Amino acid sequence: MQTRFTSAQLADPAVAHSETILRKCVHCGFCTATCPTYVELGNELDSPRGRIYLIKEMLENDRPADKETTTHIDRCLSCLSCMTTCPSGVNYMHLVDHARAHIEKTYRRPFFDRLNRALLANILPYPSRFRAALKLARIGKPFSKLFGMSTALKPVAAMLELAPASLPSPRPQPSQQIASPRGRVAILEGCAQSVLDPEINAATVRLLNRLGIEVAKPEREGCCGALVHHMGREDDALDFARRNVDGWCQLIDNGGLDAIIITASGCGTTIKDYGHMLRLDPAYAEKAARVSALAKDITEYLASIDLPEPELTPGLEVAYHSACSMQHGQKITREPRQLLTRAGFVVKEPAEGHLCCGSAGTYNILQPDISKRLRDRKVGNLERTGASIVATGNIGCMTQIASGSNLQVLHTVQLLDWAFGGPKPEGLASVV
């Protein structure tokens, strides 16, 4: 793609990086066939190619974002399916991230949109606030349909509908002391997942300890920053990233780490990009690159070490849902399936596995109509596999799929923990 940025514009490192991305696009349109919003809406401007044109026009003319550009960028899920499809290596992720930051700085959204985004940014990344908000949501849940009648309040209705009827108790799983560990890792505790399903990390710690892996806990660690990053709140995202980098580097410098384990693939995609996000920060660029190099999804790490024979052979049919952030963001496709198969599960592949379930961080709240269409499409494909259990590696996908089906949705590591000697997941009581 030909560009016409001035030398003054290219002096901005963010603009210069986006310009190199834009130049790689050859207008082929392969991305449109795998873009969930284009598949659903059929609008060229709701395809990666269409959004690239909008972003180019906005950045090249150095103008504030307008309503049309913002609408179509907001409809992007950041599923990154287009990057898997693109034959030219266009880094759409970095381009749309830059566009969102530009929108956040230059476009004044309607009042309720600003309010909804501020609430999400100031609640979801903080576990104690999130837990309190979910408890309050029980009061408003009966009124969700009433809120849904107003276009401006649809995100509020979506929040209430997604809120669980009850919350699991916090389930800290201290790492066991291992006399002669075969490895040492840290695990991202995270934000929303630690409230919605703390058993995921508990199962991870149990499994790793049984395999002889020591799990170290950093003094400082929290939200990975993905939630605010995808809303264009660049400064907030970088603050979260710096905090985590500090915490993990302290462990790296005091005993070393073989890996930083991530059990939510959406977080993994962002943490693996810390090196890029903090590349312009002289105090953090090198440290962030070290952290990104150590970041591994739990299935990615388990596939890299020798595993014993499983202690039982479940023989259960499991439909594997590959989260977009896993297959497109991190290019992890074989490992989860191979691990489940080795553990004795019969892995079933749903049709249209490359398409997003519609969760996408806060997308199912901010874009509820499109999100529900994608969810129903995904659920239908999962149900047609005949399996009553769904395994996936992202808490957002788990919540989304469960909200539109009676399928039992579990994290892949919960099934692996069970097969390799851990307790049977509570969710399987009604299935097995």
C-alpha positions in Angstrom: 0.0 0.0 0.0 1.4 3.4 -1.0 1.6 5.9 1.9 2.1 9.7 2.0 3.3 10.5 5.5 5.4 13.5 5.9 8.9 13.4 7.5 7.5 15.3 10.5 4.8 12.6 11.0 7.3 9.8 10.7 9.4 11.4 13.5 6.7 10.0 15.8 7.8 6.3 16.5 4.2 5.1 16.7 3.3 6.6 13.3 6.5 5.3 11.8 5.7 1.8 12.9 2.2 2.0 11.6 3.5 3.3 8.3 5.7 0.2 7.9 2.6 -2.0 8.6 0.4 -0.2 6.1 3.0 -0.6 3.4 2.8 -4.3 3.7 -0.9 -4.5 2.9 -1.5 -5.4 -0.8 -5.3 -5.1 -0.8 -5.7 -8.8 -1.5 -8.8 -9.2 0.7 -7.9 -12.7 2.0 -8.6 -11.3 5.5 -12.2 -10.6 4.7 -13.1 -14.4 4.5 -12.0 -15.1 8.0 -13.0 -11.8 9.8 -16.0 -12.6 12.1 -17.5 -9.1 11.8 -17.3 -9.1 8.0 -18.8 -12.7 7.9 -21.7 -11.5 10.1 -22.2 -8.0 8.8 -21.0 -8.1 5.2 -19.7 -4.5 5.3 -16.3 -3.9 3.8 -15.6 -1.3 6.5 -16.1 -4.0 9.1 -13.3 -6.1 7.6 -9.6 -5.7 8.3 -9.0 -4.3 4.8 -11.7 -1.7 5.3 -10.5 -0.7 8.7 -6.9 -0.5 7.4 -8.1 2.1 4.8 -9.9 4.1 7.6 -6.8 4.0 9.8 -4.5 5.0 6.9 -6.8 8.0 6.0 -7.0 9.1 9.7 -3.3 8.8 10.5 -2.0 10.1 7.1 -4.1 13.2 7.3 -3.2 13.7 10.9 -6.8 14.3 11.9 -8.9 13.5 14.9 -11.0 10.3 14.8 -14.6 10.8 13.6 -17.8 8.8 14.4 -17.6 6.5 11.4 -14.0 5.5 11.9 -14.6 5.0 15.6 -17.7 2.8 15.0 -15.9 0.4 12.7 -12.7 0.2 14.8 -14.9 -0.4 17.9 -16.6 -3.3 16.0 -13.2 -5.0 15.6 -12.8 -7.9 18.0 -9.0 -8.0 17.8 -9.4 -11.7 17.3 -6.4 -11.5 14.9 -7.8 -14.1 12.5 -6.8 -11.7 9.7 -3.1 -12.1 10.8 -3.3 -15.8 10.4 -4.8 -15.5 7.0 -2.7 -12.6 5.7 0.0 -13.7 3.1 1.9 -10.4 3.4 2.6 -10.5 7.2 0.6 -7.3 8.0 0.8 -6.8 11.8 -2.8 -5.7 12.1 -2.7 -6.0 15.9 -0.2 -3.2 16.3 -2.0 -1.1 13.7 -5.4 -1.3 15.4 -3.8 -0.8 18.8 -2.3 2.5 17.5 -5.7 3.4 16.0 -7.5 2.8 19.3 -5.0 4.9 21.2 -5.5 7.7 18.7 -9.2 7.5 19.0 -9.0 7.6 22.8 -6.9 10.8 22.6 -8.9 12.6 19.8 -12.5 11.5 19.8 -15.1 12.5 22.4 -17.5 9.7 22.8 -21.2 10.0 23.8 -21.7 10.3 27.6 -22.9 6.8 28.3 -20.2 5.3 26.1 -17.6 7.2 28.1 -19.3 6.2 31.4 -19.4 2.5 30.4 -15.8 2.4 29.4 -14.7 4.2 32.5 -16.5 1.7 34.7 -15.0 -1.2 32.9 -11.5 0.3 33.1 -11.8 1.1 36.8 -13.4 -2.2 37.9 -12.4 -5.2 35.8 -8.6 -5.0 36.3 -9.0 -4.9 40.1 -10.1 -8.1 41.7 -11.5 -6.7 44.9 -13.5 -4.1 43.0 -14.7 -6.6 40.4 -15.9 -9.0 43.1 -17.8 -6.2 44.8 -19.4 -5.2 41.5 -20.5 -8.7 40.7 -22.2 -9.0 44.1 -24.0 -5.7 43.4 -25.0 -7.0 39.9 -27.2 -9.6 41.5 -29.5 -6.8 42.6 -29.8 -5.4 39.1 -29.8 -8.6 37.2 -33.7 -8.9 37.1 -33.8 -5.5 35.3 -31.3 -6.4 32.6 -34.0 -6.7 29.9 -35.3 -3.3 30.8 -31.8 -1.8 30.4 -31.5 -3.6 27.1 -34.4 -1.7 25.7 -32.2 1.4 25.5 -29.4 1.5 23.0 -27.2 3.6 25.3 -27.7 1.2 28.2 -27.3 -2.1 26.3 -23.7 -2.5 27.7 -25.2 -2.3 31.2 -27.7 -5.0 30.3 -24.9 -7.1 28.9 -22.9 -6.7 32.1 -25.8 -7.8 34.2 -26.6 -10.8 32.0 -23.0 -12.0 32.1 -22.7 -11.7 35.9 -22.8 -15.1 37.5 -25.5 -16.0 40.0 -22.8 -16.8 42.6 -19.1 -16.5 43.0 -16.6 -19.2 44.0 -14.7 -18.6 47.2 -11.2 -17.4 46.8 -9.0 -20.5 46.5 -5.4 -19.7 47.1 -3.1 -22.7 46.3 0.3 -22.2 47.9 3.1 -23.9 46.0 4.6 -26.9 47.8 8.2 -26.8 48.8 10.0 -29.2 46.5 13.4 -30.6 47.6 14.9 -30.9 44.2 12.8 -29.0 41.7 13.2 -29.7 38.0 12.2 -26.2 37.2 11.0 -22.8 38.6 8.2 -20.7 37.2 5.9 -17.8 38.1 2.1 -17.8 37.3 0.1 -14.8 36.4 -2.7 -14.5 39.0 -4.5 -11.9 36.9 -7.6 -10.0 37.6 -11.0 -11.2 36.3 -10.1 -14.9 36.2 -9.0 -14.8 39.8 -12.5 -13.8 40.8 -14.6 -15.8 38.3 -12.7 -19.1 38.5 -9.8 -19.2 40.9 -9.7 -23.0 40.5 -8.0 -22.6 37.2 -4.7 -21.4 38.7 -5.2 -23.7 41.7 -5.2 -26.7 39.3 -2.2 -25.2 37.5 -0.2 -25.0 40.7 -1.2 -28.6 41.8 -0.2 -30.0 38.4 3.1 -28.2 38.2 4.0 -29.2 41.8 3.3 -32.9 41.1 5.6 -32.6 38.1 8.4 -31.3 40.3 8.0 -27.6 39.2 8.4 -24.9 41.9 6.0 -22.0 41.6 7.3 -18.7 42.8 5.0 -15.8 43.7 6.1 -12.2 42.9 5.6 -9.4 45.4 4.0 -7.2 42.8 1.8 -8.4 40.1 -1.7 -7.7 38.8 -3.8 -7.2 35.6 -1.7 -7.7 32.4 -3.2 -4.5 31.0 -5.0 -6.1 28.1 -8.5 -4.9 29.1 -7.5 -1.2 29.1 -5.0 -1.6 26.2 -7.8 -2.7 23.9 -9.9 0.3 24.9 -7.1 2.6 23.8 -6.0 3.6 27.3 -2.4 3.3 26.4 -0.9 4.9 29.5 -2.9 2.7 31.9 -1.9 -0.4 30.0 1.8 0.5 30.2 1.5 1.2 33.9 0.1 -2.4 34.4 2.9 -3.8 32.2 5.6 -2.0 34.2 4.2 -3.2 37.5 4.3 -6.8 36.3 7.7 -6.5 34.7 9.1 -5.2 38.0 7.6 -8.1 39.9 8.8 -10.8 37.6 12.2 -9.4 37.1 12.7 -9.5 40.8 12.1 -13.2 40.7 14.3 -13.6 37.6 17.2 -11.8 39.4 16.7 -13.8 42.6 16.7 -17.5 41.7 15.8 -17.3 38.0 12.7 -18.4 36.2 12.2 -21.0 33.4 8.9 -19.5 32.4 6.2 -17.1 33.3 3.0 -19.2 33.0 -0.2 -17.7 31.7 -3.5 -19.5 32.1 -5.6 -16.9 30.2 -4.6 -16.7 26.6 -5.8 -13.2 26.1 -3.3 -12.1 28.8 -0.6 -14.2 27.2 -0.9 -12.4 23.9 -0.5 -9.1 25.6 2.4 -10.1 27.9 4.3 -11.6 24.9 4.0 -8.1 23.4 5.4 -6.2 26.4 8.7 -6.0 24.6 7.0 -4.0 21.8 4.7 -2.0 24.1 7.6 -0.8 26.3 10.3 -0.6 23.5 10.5 3.2 23.8 10.9 3.2 27.6 14.7 3.2 28.3 14.1 2.0 31.9 11.9 -0.9 30.8 12.7 -1.9 27.2 15.3 -4.6 28.0 13.4 -5.9 31.1 10.1 -6.1 29.2 11.8 -8.0 26.4 13.1 -10.5 28.9 9.6 -11.0 30.3 8.0 -11.4 26.9 10.6 -14.1 26.0 9.8 -16.1 29.2 6.0 -15.8 28.9 4.3 -19.1 28.0 0.8 -20.4 28.0 0.4 -23.3 30.4 -0.2 -25.8 27.5 2.9 -24.4 25.7 5.0 -25.0 28.8 3.6 -28.5 29.5 4.3 -29.6 25.9 8.0 -28.6 26.4 8.7 -30.9 29.4 8.6 -34.6 29.9 5.3 -35.8 31.3 4.5 -39.1 33.1 1.8 -41.4 32.0 -1.6 -40.2 33.1 -3.1 -41.7 36.2 -6.4 -42.4 34.6 -7.9 -42.5 31.1 -11.1 -40.5 31.1 -12.2 -41.5 27.6 -14.5 -38.5 27.5 -15.4 -36.6 24.3 -14.2 -33.0 24.6 -14.9 -30.3 22.1 -11.8 -28.1 22.0 -12.4 -24.4 21.5 -9.3 -22.7 20.4 -9.4 -19.1 21.8 -8.5 -16.5 19.2 -5.8 -15.1 21.4 -4.3 -18.7 21.5 -4.5 -19.7 17.8 -4.1 -16.3 16.1 -2.4 -14.2 18.8 0.1 -16.8 20.0 0.0 -19.3 17.2 -0.5 -22.1 19.7 -2.6 -24.7 17.9 -1.2 -28.3 18.3 -0.2 -28.3 22.0 -3.6 -28.2 23.8 -5.1 -30.8 21.5 -2.1 -33.1 21.8 -2.0 -32.8 25.6 -5.7 -33.6 25.9 -5.3 -36.6 23.6 -2.4 -37.9 25.6 -4.4 -37.5 28.8 -7.0 -39.8 27.5 -9.7 -37.5 26.2 -11.3 -37.8 22.7 -10.9 -34.4 21.2 -13.6 -33.2 18.8 -13.1 -30.3 16.4 -16.0 -27.9 15.9 -16.7 -26.4 12.5 -15.5 -22.8 11.9 -12.9 -23.1 14.7 -11.1 -20.1 13.4 -14.1 -17.7 14.1 -14.3 -15.8 17.4 -16.9 -16.7 20.1 -17.6 -13.0 20.6 -16.1 -12.5 24.0 -12.9 -10.6 23.1 -12.2 -9.0 26.5 -14.9 -6.3 27.0 -16.4 -6.7 23.5 -19.3 -8.8 24.7 -20.3 -5.8 26.9 -19.5 -3.0 24.6 -20.8 -4.7 21.4 -23.5 -7.0 22.8 -25.5 -7.5 19.6 -22.7 -8.7 17.4 -21.2 -10.6 20.3 -24.4 -12.6 20.9 -24.6 -13.5 17.2 -21.0 -14.8 17.2 -21.7 -16.6 20.5 -24.7 -18.4 19.2 -22.8 -19.4 16.0 -20.0 -20.8 18.1 -22.3 -22.6 20.5 -24.1 -24.2 17.6 -20.9 -25.5 16.1 -19.7 -26.8 19.5 -23.0 -28.6 20.2 -22.9 -30.3 16.8 -19.7 -32.1 17.8 -21.8 -34.2 20.1 -19.5 -33.5 23.1 -21.1 -32.2 26.3 -17.7 -30.9 27.6 -15.8 -27.9 26.1 -12.2 -27.3 26.8 -10.6 -23.9 26.2 -7.7 -21.8 27.5 -9.3 -18.4 28.1 -11.7 -17.3 30.9 -13.5 -14.8 28.6 -14.3 -17.6 26.2 -15.4 -19.8 29.1 -17.8 -17.2 30.3 -19.1 -16.4 26.9 -19.9 -19.9 25.8 -21.4 -20.9 29.1 -23.7 -17.8 28.9 -25.4 -19.2 25.8 -25.5 -22.9 26.3 -25.8 -25.8 28.7 -22.4 -27.1 27.8 -19.9 -27.8 30.6 -17.0 -25.4 29.9 -13.7 -26.1 31.6 -10.2 -24.8 31.3 -7.8 -27.3 29.5 -5.5 -27.3 32.6 -8.4 -28.5 34.8 -8.9 -31.6 32.7 -5.1 -32.2 32.5 -4.8 -31.8 36.3 -7.5 -34.5 36.8 -6.0 -36.9 34.3 -2.5 -36.6 35.9 -3.6 -37.2 39.5 -5.5 -34.2 40.6 -9.1 -34.0 41.8 -12.0 -34.4 39.5 -13.3 -30.9 38.3 -16.5 -29.9 40.1 -18.1 -29.1 36.9 -18.0 -32.7 35.7 -20.3 -34.0 38.4 -23.4 -33.6 36.1 -21.6 -35.0 33.1 -19.6 -38.0 34.3 
